[in-house]
Amino acid sequence: MSRSAPRRRAERPPSRRARVAAGLRARGERFAGSRAPVVLWVLTVAAGLGALVACTADVGPAWLCDAGAVAVVTSYSWGLAARTGGRPVVVGLLALVLGVGVVVLDHEALRTGAAVLTGVVTAVLAVMATVPAVRFVHAVREVLVAVVVAAIGALAVVAFEPVATVARFEYAVLGLGLVGAFAVVYRLGAGLHGLGRRGVLTVLIGTVVLAGTLAYAELLRRYGTPTLVDNLFDGVDWSRDHFGAFPRPLETVLGVPALAWGTHMRARRRQGWWVCAFGVAATAPVATTLVNPVVSLQEAGLATAYGVVVGLVLGFVVVRLDLALTAPSGSKGSRGRRAEEATALRPEPPRTRPLL
């Protein structure tokens, strides 16, 4: 007795709900692929920056400070969520609601918390906004991009008028920024197993430099002898008198070299993301530089510029050492460097596209 062929079930047409969901997804994909979100983001940041600059120059009504701060933290939260593969609309609306609530309630604790979160978002976004750098001149460009993003965020941070000890405020933004950056890099760098031996060594060196710099500054502040402290402050005062400012050590020694080397390495190996995470040591101090009432706007700008210049020199040395140790044989000289740069084609999304 022969078996009858199985009957095929007739495919049901998609329901109205499924058709609507598919249409919304298609519209969302077209909107995400368009330039509209980027243009809207740039216009929002420009409007917030304009309001903050007017507030700094004592031009216009007093509410421009709060409006500019809310606009910048909203757009930065949106941008960080979009860059890291999150939900930018949800995060942006949440930041907007929280920012408006802080301004309306006008409480010192709320304003300080908003300033800390603004500094953290600024420091992490400044690092995530970078792209791989095939040549060192491209790494210089990426460092400047990160510093500009952090500098705009610094105006928003101080516009919230935080009330806290300067050292504690800076440590809070730096610590939370490093945690946030490493959490994102953990996903971008394929976890800890994607580090490799050189990556582990690099992270250890960066951690030692970071911990050593912070520990030395804290020990010097607490237990330093008056003679040693006076000598160090004399050098800082001399630099301020002759050059207008003194570069921030953490930014100069660790943050800027890590950004330059990390973006250069990202064009070749994904371990470069782990190096870039230490770039928060540059973007966080820039984002909190105006919190100190003793430091003027001019001095803060000069200190940042000096730190970038000296840090880029150190970064250039590190990049050259890295190429000397890791580049294939026969790549010395200008022709060899061009050949090495031609093979540095590790793919990564553009600056305005999600990394994840």
TORKOL-4160 file (C-alpha; in steps of 0.2 Angstrom, whole numbers, padded with zeros to 4 digits, m for minus):
356
<pt num="1" X="0000" Y="0000" Z="0000"/>
<pt num="2" X="0008" Y="0016" Z="m0006"/>
<pt num="3" X="0010" Y="0031" Z="0006"/>
<pt num="4" X="0001" Y="0047" Z="0000"/>
<pt num="5" X="0012" Y="0062" Z="m0002"/>
<pt num="6" X="0011" Y="0074" Z="0012"/>
<pt num="7" X="0000" Y="0088" Z="0010"/>
<pt num="8" X="0008" Y="0106" Z="0010"/>
<pt num="9" X="0000" Y="0118" Z="0021"/>
<pt num="10" X="m0005" Y="0134" Z="0012"/>
<pt num="11" X="0005" Y="0149" Z="0018"/>
<pt num="12" X="m0005" Y="0161" Z="0027"/>
<pt num="13" X="m0003" Y="0179" Z="0022"/>
<pt num="14" X="0006" Y="0190" Z="0034"/>
<pt num="15" X="m0006" Y="0198" Z="0047"/>
<pt num="16" X="m0009" Y="0217" Z="0048"/>
<pt num="17" X="0002" Y="0219" Z="0063"/>
<pt num="18" X="0017" Y="0210" Z="0054"/>
<pt num="19" X="0015" Y="0221" Z="0039"/>
<pt num="20" X="0015" Y="0236" Z="0050"/>
<pt num="21" X="0030" Y="0230" Z="0060"/>
<pt num="22" X="0040" Y="0226" Z="0043"/>
<pt num="23" X="0036" Y="0243" Z="0037"/>
<pt num="24" X="0042" Y="0252" Z="0053"/>
<pt num="25" X="0058" Y="0242" Z="0052"/>
<pt num="26" X="0061" Y="0247" Z="0034"/>
<pt num="27" X="0058" Y="0265" Z="0038"/>
<pt num="28" X="0070" Y="0264" Z="0052"/>
<pt num="29" X="0083" Y="0256" Z="0042"/>
<pt num="30" X="0081" Y="0270" Z="0029"/>
<pt num="31" X="0081" Y="0283" Z="0042"/>
<pt num="32" X="0097" Y="0276" Z="0050"/>
<pt num="33" X="0106" Y="0275" Z="0033"/>
<pt num="34" X="0101" Y="0293" Z="0029"/>
<pt num="35" X="0111" Y="0308" Z="0034"/>
<pt num="36" X="0096" Y="0316" Z="0043"/>
<pt num="37" X="0101" Y="0309" Z="0061"/>
<pt num="38" X="0119" Y="0316" Z="0058"/>
<pt num="39" X="0113" Y="0333" Z="0052"/>
<pt num="40" X="0101" Y="0334" Z="0067"/>
<pt num="41" X="0115" Y="0329" Z="0079"/>
<pt num="42" X="0127" Y="0342" Z="0072"/>
<pt num="43" X="0114" Y="0356" Z="0073"/>
<pt num="44" X="0109" Y="0351" Z="0091"/>
<pt num="45" X="0127" Y="0351" Z="0096"/>
<pt num="46" X="0130" Y="0368" Z="0087"/>
<pt num="47" X="0115" Y="0376" Z="0095"/>
<pt num="48" X="0120" Y="0370" Z="0112"/>
<pt num="49" X="0138" Y="0376" Z="0109"/>
<pt num="50" X="0132" Y="0393" Z="0104"/>
<pt num="51" X="0121" Y="0394" Z="0120"/>
<pt num="52" X="0136" Y="0389" Z="0131"/>
<pt num="53" X="0148" Y="0402" Z="0122"/>
<pt num="54" X="0135" Y="0416" Z="0124"/>
<pt num="55" X="0133" Y="0411" Z="0142"/>
<pt num="56" X="0152" Y="0411" Z="0145"/>
<pt num="57" X="0153" Y="0428" Z="0137"/>
<pt num="58" X="0138" Y="0435" Z="0148"/>
<pt num="59" X="0128" Y="0438" Z="0132"/>
<pt num="60" X="0109" Y="0434" Z="0132"/>
<pt num="61" X="0098" Y="0428" Z="0146"/>
<pt num="62" X="0103" Y="0417" Z="0160"/>
<pt num="63" X="0094" Y="0402" Z="0155"/>
<pt num="64" X="0106" Y="0399" Z="0140"/>
<pt num="65" X="0118" Y="0390" Z="0152"/>
<pt num="66" X="0105" Y="0377" Z="0156"/>
<pt num="67" X="0098" Y="0376" Z="0139"/>
<pt num="68" X="0116" Y="0373" Z="0131"/>
<pt num="69" X="0121" Y="0360" Z="0144"/>
<pt num="70" X="0105" Y="0350" Z="0142"/>
<pt num="71" X="0106" Y="0351" Z="0123"/>
<pt num="72" X="0124" Y="0345" Z="0123"/>
<pt num="73" X="0122" Y="0331" Z="0136"/>
<pt num="74" X="0106" Y="0325" Z="0126"/>
<pt num="75" X="0115" Y="0325" Z="0109"/>
<pt num="76" X="0131" Y="0317" Z="0117"/>
<pt num="77" X="0120" Y="0303" Z="0125"/>
<pt num="78" X="0112" Y="0300" Z="0109"/>
<pt num="79" X="0128" Y="0300" Z="0099"/>
<pt num="80" X="0136" Y="0288" Z="0112"/>
<pt num="81" X="0121" Y="0276" Z="0111"/>
<pt num="82" X="0121" Y="0276" Z="0092"/>
<pt num="83" X="0140" Y="0274" Z="0091"/>
<pt num="84" X="0140" Y="0259" Z="0103"/>
<pt num="85" X="0125" Y="0250" Z="0095"/>
<pt num="86" X="0112" Y="0255" Z="0108"/>
<pt num="87" X="0095" Y="0264" Z="0107"/>
<pt num="88" X="0099" Y="0282" Z="0103"/>
<pt num="89" X="0081" Y="0288" Z="0104"/>
<pt num="90" X="0077" Y="0280" Z="0121"/>
<pt num="91" X="0094" Y="0286" Z="0128"/>
<pt num="92" X="0092" Y="0303" Z="0120"/>
<pt num="93" X="0075" Y="0306" Z="0127"/>
<pt num="94" X="0080" Y="0299" Z="0144"/>
<pt num="95" X="0095" Y="0312" Z="0145"/>
<pt num="96" X="0083" Y="0326" Z="0139"/>
<pt num="97" X="0070" Y="0322" Z="0153"/>
<pt num="98" X="0084" Y="0320" Z="0166"/>
<pt num="99" X="0092" Y="0336" Z="0161"/>
<pt num="100" X="0076" Y="0346" Z="0161"/>
<pt num="101" X="0072" Y="0339" Z="0178"/>
<pt num="102" X="0088" Y="0344" Z="0185"/>
<pt num="103" X="0087" Y="0362" Z="0178"/>
<pt num="104" X="0069" Y="0364" Z="0185"/>
<pt num="105" X="0072" Y="0356" Z="0202"/>
<pt num="106" X="0088" Y="0366" Z="0203"/>
<pt num="107" X="0096" Y="0356" Z="0218"/>
<pt num="108" X="0115" Y="0356" Z="0221"/>
<pt num="109" X="0116" Y="0337" Z="0222"/>
<pt num="110" X="0106" Y="0335" Z="0206"/>
<pt num="111" X="0116" Y="0347" Z="0197"/>
<pt num="112" X="0133" Y="0339" Z="0203"/>
<pt num="113" X="0127" Y="0322" Z="0198"/>
<pt num="114" X="0121" Y="0329" Z="0181"/>
<pt num="115" X="0139" Y="0337" Z="0178"/>
<pt num="116" X="0147" Y="0320" Z="0183"/>
<pt num="117" X="0137" Y="0310" Z="0170"/>
<pt num="118" X="0140" Y="0324" Z="0157"/>
<pt num="119" X="0158" Y="0322" Z="0160"/>
<pt num="120" X="0158" Y="0303" Z="0159"/>
<pt num="121" X="0147" Y="0303" Z="0143"/>
<pt num="122" X="0159" Y="0316" Z="0135"/>
<pt num="123" X="0175" Y="0307" Z="0140"/>
<pt num="124" X="0169" Y="0290" Z="0133"/>
<pt num="125" X="0161" Y="0298" Z="0117"/>
<pt num="126" X="0177" Y="0307" Z="0113"/>
<pt num="127" X="0186" Y="0291" Z="0112"/>
<pt num="128" X="0173" Y="0281" Z="0103"/>
<pt num="129" X="0171" Y="0295" Z="0090"/>
<pt num="130" X="0189" Y="0291" Z="0083"/>
<pt num="131" X="0192" Y="0280" Z="0068"/>
<pt num="132" X="0208" Y="0270" Z="0063"/>
<pt num="133" X="0223" Y="0280" Z="0058"/>
<pt num="134" X="0234" Y="0272" Z="0044"/>
<pt num="135" X="0247" Y="0285" Z="0046"/>
<pt num="136" X="0253" Y="0295" Z="0061"/>
<pt num="137" X="0246" Y="0311" Z="0053"/>
<pt num="138" X="0229" Y="0303" Z="0054"/>
<pt num="139" X="0232" Y="0299" Z="0072"/>
<pt num="140" X="0235" Y="0317" Z="0075"/>
<pt num="141" X="0218" Y="0321" Z="0067"/>
<pt num="142" X="0209" Y="0308" Z="0078"/>
<pt num="143" X="0217" Y="0315" Z="0094"/>
<pt num="144" X="0211" Y="0333" Z="0089"/>
<pt num="145" X="0194" Y="0326" Z="0086"/>
<pt num="146" X="0193" Y="0318" Z="0103"/>
<pt num="147" X="0200" Y="0334" Z="0111"/>
<pt num="148" X="0187" Y="0345" Z="0103"/>
<pt num="149" X="0173" Y="0334" Z="0108"/>
<pt num="150" X="0179" Y="0334" Z="0126"/>
<pt num="151" X="0181" Y="0353" Z="0126"/>
<pt num="152" X="0163" Y="0355" Z="0120"/>
<pt num="153" X="0158" Y="0344" Z="0134"/>
<pt num="154" X="0168" Y="0353" Z="0147"/>
<pt num="155" X="0157" Y="0369" Z="0144"/>
<pt num="156" X="0142" Y="0359" Z="0147"/>
<pt num="157" X="0149" Y="0351" Z="0163"/>
<pt num="158" X="0153" Y="0368" Z="0171"/>
<pt num="159" X="0136" Y="0375" Z="0165"/>
<pt num="160" X="0127" Y="0363" Z="0177"/>
<pt num="161" X="0137" Y="0372" Z="0191"/>
<pt num="162" X="0142" Y="0357" Z="0201"/>
<pt num="163" X="0146" Y="0359" Z="0219"/>
<pt num="164" X="0160" Y="0347" Z="0225"/>
<pt num="165" X="0178" Y="0345" Z="0229"/>
<pt num="166" X="0188" Y="0347" Z="0213"/>
<pt num="167" X="0199" Y="0332" Z="0216"/>
<pt num="168" X="0184" Y="0320" Z="0220"/>
<pt num="169" X="0174" Y="0327" Z="0205"/>
<pt num="170" X="0189" Y="0323" Z="0193"/>
<pt num="171" X="0192" Y="0306" Z="0200"/>
<pt num="172" X="0174" Y="0302" Z="0199"/>
<pt num="173" X="0173" Y="0307" Z="0180"/>
<pt num="174" X="0189" Y="0298" Z="0177"/>
<pt num="175" X="0185" Y="0282" Z="0186"/>
<pt num="176" X="0167" Y="0280" Z="0178"/>
<pt num="177" X="0174" Y="0285" Z="0161"/>
<pt num="178" X="0187" Y="0271" Z="0161"/>
<pt num="179" X="0174" Y="0259" Z="0167"/>
<pt num="180" X="0162" Y="0264" Z="0153"/>
<pt num="181" X="0176" Y="0264" Z="0140"/>
<pt num="182" X="0183" Y="0247" Z="0145"/>
<pt num="183" X="0165" Y="0240" Z="0145"/>
<pt num="184" X="0163" Y="0245" Z="0127"/>
<pt num="185" X="0180" Y="0240" Z="0122"/>
<pt num="186" X="0177" Y="0223" Z="0130"/>
<pt num="187" X="0164" Y="0220" Z="0116"/>
<pt num="188" X="0174" Y="0228" Z="0102"/>
<pt num="189" X="0190" Y="0219" Z="0106"/>
<pt num="190" X="0181" Y="0202" Z="0106"/>
<pt num="191" X="0183" Y="0200" Z="0125"/>
<pt num="192" X="0199" Y="0196" Z="0135"/>
<pt num="193" X="0204" Y="0182" Z="0124"/>
<pt num="194" X="0206" Y="0194" Z="0109"/>
<pt num="195" X="0220" Y="0203" Z="0118"/>
<pt num="196" X="0235" Y="0192" Z="0115"/>
<pt num="197" X="0251" Y="0193" Z="0124"/>
<pt num="198" X="0256" Y="0210" Z="0117"/>
<pt num="199" X="0238" Y="0216" Z="0121"/>
<pt num="200" X="0240" Y="0210" Z="0139"/>
<pt num="201" X="0257" Y="0218" Z="0141"/>
<pt num="202" X="0250" Y="0234" Z="0134"/>
<pt num="203" X="0235" Y="0235" Z="0146"/>
<pt num="204" X="0246" Y="0231" Z="0160"/>
<pt num="205" X="0258" Y="0245" Z="0156"/>
<pt num="206" X="0244" Y="0257" Z="0154"/>
<pt num="207" X="0237" Y="0252" Z="0170"/>
<pt num="208" X="0253" Y="0254" Z="0179"/>
<pt num="209" X="0256" Y="0271" Z="0172"/>
<pt num="210" X="0238" Y="0276" Z="0176"/>
<pt num="211" X="0239" Y="0270" Z="0194"/>
<pt num="212" X="0257" Y="0276" Z="0197"/>
<pt num="213" X="0253" Y="0294" Z="0191"/>
<pt num="214" X="0237" Y="0295" Z="0202"/>
<pt num="215" X="0246" Y="0287" Z="0217"/>
<pt num="216" X="0261" Y="0299" Z="0215"/>
<pt num="217" X="0250" Y="0314" Z="0214"/>
<pt num="218" X="0239" Y="0309" Z="0229"/>
<pt num="219" X="0254" Y="0304" Z="0240"/>
<pt num="220" X="0263" Y="0320" Z="0235"/>
<pt num="221" X="0247" Y="0330" Z="0240"/>
<pt num="222" X="0245" Y="0321" Z="0257"/>
<pt num="223" X="0262" Y="0316" Z="0263"/>
<pt num="224" X="0275" Y="0326" Z="0252"/>
<pt num="225" X="0288" Y="0336" Z="0261"/>
<pt num="226" X="0285" Y="0355" Z="0261"/>
<pt num="227" X="0302" Y="0358" Z="0252"/>
<pt num="228" X="0298" Y="0345" Z="0238"/>
<pt num="229" X="0280" Y="0352" Z="0236"/>
<pt num="230" X="0286" Y="0370" Z="0235"/>
<pt num="231" X="0299" Y="0365" Z="0222"/>
<pt num="232" X="0286" Y="0357" Z="0211"/>
<pt num="233" X="0274" Y="0371" Z="0213"/>
<pt num="234" X="0288" Y="0383" Z="0208"/>
<pt num="235" X="0291" Y="0374" Z="0192"/>
<pt num="236" X="0272" Y="0375" Z="0189"/>
<pt num="237" X="0271" Y="0393" Z="0193"/>
<pt num="238" X="0286" Y="0397" Z="0182"/>
<pt num="239" X="0278" Y="0388" Z="0167"/>
<pt num="240" X="0262" Y="0398" Z="0170"/>
<pt num="241" X="0271" Y="0414" Z="0171"/>
<pt num="242" X="0281" Y="0411" Z="0155"/>
<pt num="243" X="0269" Y="0400" Z="0145"/>
<pt num="244" X="0252" Y="0404" Z="0152"/>
<pt num="245" X="0249" Y="0386" Z="0158"/>
<pt num="246" X="0256" Y="0370" Z="0163"/>
<pt num="247" X="0251" Y="0354" Z="0154"/>
<pt num="248" X="0241" Y="0341" Z="0164"/>
<pt num="249" X="0252" Y="0326" Z="0168"/>
<pt num="250" X="0239" Y="0312" Z="0165"/>
<pt num="251" X="0234" Y="0319" Z="0149"/>
<pt num="252" X="0251" Y="0321" Z="0143"/>
<pt num="253" X="0260" Y="0305" Z="0149"/>
<pt num="254" X="0246" Y="0293" Z="0146"/>
<pt num="255" X="0230" Y="0299" Z="0138"/>
<pt num="256" X="0236" Y="0308" Z="0122"/>
<pt num="257" X="0249" Y="0295" Z="0118"/>
<pt num="258" X="0237" Y="0281" Z="0121"/>
<pt num="259" X="0224" Y="0289" Z="0108"/>
<pt num="260" X="0238" Y="0291" Z="0095"/>
<pt num="261" X="0245" Y="0274" Z="0097"/>
<pt num="262" X="0228" Y="0266" Z="0099"/>
<pt num="263" X="0220" Y="0273" Z="0083"/>
<pt num="264" X="0236" Y="0269" Z="0074"/>
<pt num="265" X="0236" Y="0251" Z="0080"/>
<pt num="266" X="0217" Y="0249" Z="0076"/>
<pt num="267" X="0221" Y="0251" Z="0058"/>
<pt num="268" X="0231" Y="0235" Z="0060"/>
<pt num="269" X="0225" Y="0225" Z="0075"/>
<pt num="270" X="0209" Y="0225" Z="0085"/>
<pt num="271" X="0220" Y="0226" Z="0101"/>
<pt num="272" X="0221" Y="0244" Z="0097"/>
<pt num="273" X="0204" Y="0247" Z="0105"/>
<pt num="274" X="0211" Y="0242" Z="0122"/>
<pt num="275" X="0225" Y="0255" Z="0120"/>
<pt num="276" X="0212" Y="0268" Z="0115"/>
<pt num="277" X="0202" Y="0265" Z="0131"/>
<pt num="278" X="0216" Y="0273" Z="0140"/>
<pt num="279" X="0213" Y="0289" Z="0130"/>
<pt num="280" X="0200" Y="0293" Z="0143"/>
<pt num="281" X="0215" Y="0298" Z="0153"/>
<pt num="282" X="0215" Y="0313" Z="0141"/>
<pt num="283" X="0197" Y="0316" Z="0137"/>
<pt num="284" X="0191" Y="0315" Z="0156"/>
<pt num="285" X="0203" Y="0329" Z="0162"/>
<pt num="286" X="0198" Y="0340" Z="0147"/>
<pt num="287" X="0180" Y="0337" Z="0151"/>
<pt num="288" X="0183" Y="0343" Z="0169"/>
<pt num="289" X="0196" Y="0356" Z="0167"/>
<pt num="290" X="0184" Y="0371" Z="0169"/>
<pt num="291" X="0177" Y="0364" Z="0186"/>
<pt num="292" X="0192" Y="0371" Z="0195"/>
<pt num="293" X="0187" Y="0389" Z="0198"/>
<pt num="294" X="0205" Y="0394" Z="0199"/>
<pt num="295" X="0209" Y="0389" Z="0181"/>
<pt num="296" X="0203" Y="0402" Z="0168"/>
<pt num="297" X="0197" Y="0398" Z="0151"/>
<pt num="298" X="0213" Y="0404" Z="0143"/>
<pt num="299" X="0224" Y="0394" Z="0155"/>
<pt num="300" X="0213" Y="0378" Z="0152"/>
<pt num="301" X="0214" Y="0380" Z="0133"/>
<pt num="302" X="0233" Y="0382" Z="0134"/>
<pt num="303" X="0236" Y="0368" Z="0146"/>
<pt num="304" X="0226" Y="0356" Z="0134"/>
<pt num="305" X="0236" Y="0362" Z="0119"/>
<pt num="306" X="0252" Y="0359" Z="0128"/>
<pt num="307" X="0247" Y="0342" Z="0134"/>
<pt num="308" X="0242" Y="0338" Z="0116"/>
<pt num="309" X="0258" Y="0343" Z="0108"/>
<pt num="310" X="0269" Y="0335" Z="0121"/>
<pt num="311" X="0258" Y="0319" Z="0121"/>
<pt num="312" X="0259" Y="0318" Z="0102"/>
<pt num="313" X="0278" Y="0318" Z="0103"/>
<pt num="314" X="0277" Y="0304" Z="0115"/>
<pt num="315" X="0264" Y="0295" Z="0105"/>
<pt num="316" X="0275" Y="0297" Z="0089"/>
<pt num="317" X="0290" Y="0289" Z="0098"/>
<pt num="318" X="0279" Y="0274" Z="0104"/>
<pt num="319" X="0272" Y="0271" Z="0087"/>
<pt num="320" X="0289" Y="0271" Z="0079"/>
<pt num="321" X="0295" Y="0258" Z="0092"/>
<pt num="322" X="0279" Y="0248" Z="0089"/>
<pt num="323" X="0283" Y="0248" Z="0070"/>
<pt num="324" X="0301" Y="0244" Z="0073"/>
<pt num="325" X="0296" Y="0228" Z="0084"/>
<pt num="326" X="0281" Y="0222" Z="0074"/>
<pt num="327" X="0283" Y="0227" Z="0056"/>
<pt num="328" X="0289" Y="0214" Z="0044"/>
<pt num="329" X="0307" Y="0213" Z="0038"/>
<pt num="330" X="0311" Y="0224" Z="0024"/>
<pt num="331" X="0299" Y="0238" Z="0029"/>
<pt num="332" X="0312" Y="0250" Z="0034"/>
<pt num="333" X="0314" Y="0267" Z="0025"/>
<pt num="334" X="0301" Y="0277" Z="0017"/>
<pt num="335" X="0297" Y="0264" Z="0004"/>
<pt num="336" X="0295" Y="0251" Z="0017"/>
<pt num="337" X="0283" Y="0262" Z="0027"/>
<pt num="338" X="0272" Y="0265" Z="0012"/>
<pt num="339" X="0271" Y="0246" Z="0009"/>
<pt num="340" X="0266" Y="0243" Z="0027"/>
<pt num="341" X="0253" Y="0257" Z="0027"/>
<pt num="342" X="0246" Y="0250" Z="0011"/>
<pt num="343" X="0243" Y="0233" Z="0020"/>
<pt num="344" X="0235" Y="0242" Z="0036"/>
<pt num="345" X="0217" Y="0240" Z="0030"/>
<pt num="346" X="0208" Y="0233" Z="0045"/>
<pt num="347" X="0190" Y="0237" Z="0042"/>
<pt num="348" X="0180" Y="0247" Z="0054"/>
<pt num="349" X="0163" Y="0257" Z="0052"/>
<pt num="350" X="0164" Y="0275" Z="0048"/>
<pt num="351" X="0163" Y="0289" Z="0061"/>
<pt num="352" X="0145" Y="0291" Z="0060"/>
<pt num="353" X="0140" Y="0273" Z="0060"/>
<pt num="354" X="0138" Y="0260" Z="0074"/>
<pt num="355" X="0153" Y="0251" Z="0080"/>
<pt num="356" X="0143" Y="0236" Z="0085"/>
